[in-house]
């Protein structure tokens, strides 16, 4: 059955990460961005308090944020030894430092890196070939390149990704089937509705189910086992 990755646990800072670990999820995701003064932080959105995070120092980001903004190193230390890491790179330029931190925390077999940037995945596979990396596929229809997401095999192969991380809508639109035929393992995000959880937990083509509700997904998985 698919592994479960606890998604978007950064809103409550380190407490949210501890809750994710305590849920028993196989993976715990951290969203990685860099502040203006070079600190890698766990933060999902591009902005903090309406200001681009890339223009804020770490201290200023903590002042503007409605909740805590943990350092990536702190977050990985909480996950270490209790779950596998799921390091989601939200922007380019974080690859080497983020992977180095994850290698120190988990070892080469203890985490996966995801990115929607093919160039980031290619860089990781070039410089850290032992690390598992997945290309994230699933832009909004208004975003540039969205049409190519329906036929992603060329991009996946071109960047050397080991896996693909698919938006659940794309997965249901036939892209999961494409990747399965190409023998590319798939992560599916972000699956929160119970009927969809049941569907993907029963699908042998899904390697990892990513959800905001890991406890629910784990209960459903136990009932299927």
N, C-alpha and C positions, 0 to 999 in steps of 0.2 A: 504494500500500500504506500501511497505517497508520504513523504516526510512533510512535517508542518513547520512553516516559518512564521514566527510572530512579527507582524508588520506594523510600522508606524508607532512604535512604543516610545518615541522620543518626546511626545507632548508633555509627559509628566516627569521628564528628566530621568535621573537615575532611579527614582522610585518606580517609574513605568518600566524601566529595563529590568529591575529586580522582579516586578510582577510577571513580566514576560518569561523570565528564566524560571520562576516558580510555577508557571503554568505547565511545565513539562514539554514545551515545544522543542522540536528537534533542532531548529535554528532560531536565532533571534536576530532581527534585522536592525542595523544602524544606518541612518542616512548621513552621508558624509559631505560636508562643505568646508570651505576655508574662509576665514575672516581676513580682513584687510591687513592685519599684522601677522598673518601666516599660521594661525592656530587652526587645526582640524577639529571641527565640532560636529556634534550630532544634531542635525536640523533638517527638516524635510523641505521647507519652503525656501524660495529664492530670497525672500525678504524677511526682515524682522522688524516689527513695529512700523511697517510701511517703507522701510529703508532697505536697499539692497544689502544683503549680508556681506557681500564682497567689499563694501565701502565702510564697514563697521569694524572697529577693533574688537577684540574679544570682550574687553570690559564694557564697551558701548553696547554690544549685542546683548550682554546679560542685563544691562539697564533697560533696553527697549523691549525685550521679550516678555510676553505674559507669563511664561514659565521658565524653568531652568534651561540653560544651554550647556550640556555637558561636553567636555573634551572627549574626543574619540578614544584616547588612551584609557580614560576612566571607564568608559562604557565597555570596552573590550575586556577590561579586568573583571568587571562584574559577570560577564558571560563566560569567561575562561573556566574550563573544567566542568561546566554545568550544561552547556549547550554548544552547538556549532555556531560559528559566526556567519552572518549574512551581511556583507559589506556592500551597500548600495551607493555607488559614486554618483552624486547629483550634478557634478560639474567636472570639467577637465582640469588637469593640473594637480590632482590629489593622488594620482595613481601610485607613485613610488612610495610615498610616505605612508599611505593607508595600507598598502599591501605589506610593507615592512612591519608595521604595527600588528597586523593580523597574523603574520608569520610568527612573530614573537609570542603572541597570545595563544595561538591555536595549533601551530605547525602547519605544514603544507596540505595536510589532508583534513584539517578541522574547520575549513570555512570555504565559502564561495563568494566571489565578487561579481556584482552585476552592474552594468552601465548601459545606458541607451546610446552611448557614443561608441561607434565601431572603432574609432581611432584609439580610444582608451583601452578597449578590450585587446586590440592588436598590440599595443604597447605592453600591456601586462603579460600577454602570452610570449612576447619577444624576450622580455627581461626576467620574467618569472614563469618559465614554462611548466613548472611543477604545480602551479596554482590553478584551481578550477575557476573559469570565468564564463559568464553568460551574457549574451547580448540581449538587452531589454527591448522588446518590440511592442508598440501600442501607443502611438501618438494620437492626440485628438485630431479629428478629421479636418480641422482648420489649420493644422500645423504643416509646415513644409515637410515633404517626404512621407506623409501619412499613407498615400496610395501604395508606396513600396512596402509598407508593413504587411500587406496582404500577400506578398510574394517575397519573404525575407531570406530564402535559402542562400542566395548569392551573397548577401551581406554577412550572414552568419559564417559561411565558409571563408569569405574573404578576410575576415578579421581573426580567424582561427579560434572562434569561441568553442568551448566544450559543450555548452548548453545554450538553450534559448529561454528567456523569461517573457512569457506571453501575457498580454492583457486578456482577461477571461472572455471578452467579447470576440476578440480575434480567434481565440482558441475554439470557440463555438462556431466561428464562421469558416472553418476548414483549415486554418493555419496549423492547428495542432496535428491534424492528419498529415499535412505536408511534411512537418518536421519528423513525425513518427516514421513516415516512409523513407526519409533520409537518415533515419537512425540517430536523430539528434534529441537527447533527453530534454524534457520541458519542465520548467517551473511555470505555474499559472498564478497571476495576480489580478486584482486583489479580491479574493473570493469571500464574501461576507454573508450572503443569503444562504440559508440552510439547504434549500433544494439544490443550489449550485454546489455547495460543499459535498452533498451526497453524490451528485453526478461525477465530480472530479475525483473524489476519493475512491470511486469504483472504476475509474478509467486507468488501465495499466500503462497508458501512454504518458501519464503525469508522474514526474519524479518528485516534485515538491509543490505543495499547495501553500500559497502565501495568503494570510488572512489577518484582519484586525482582531479576530475573535478566536485565538488559538484554543482556548478551553473548550469551546463548542466543537471545533473541528476535531480535537483529540477525543472527545466523548463519542462523536459519530464514528471515528475511526475504530475505537475500541469495540463498538457494537457490531462493526463489520468483520472484525477479526475472529 
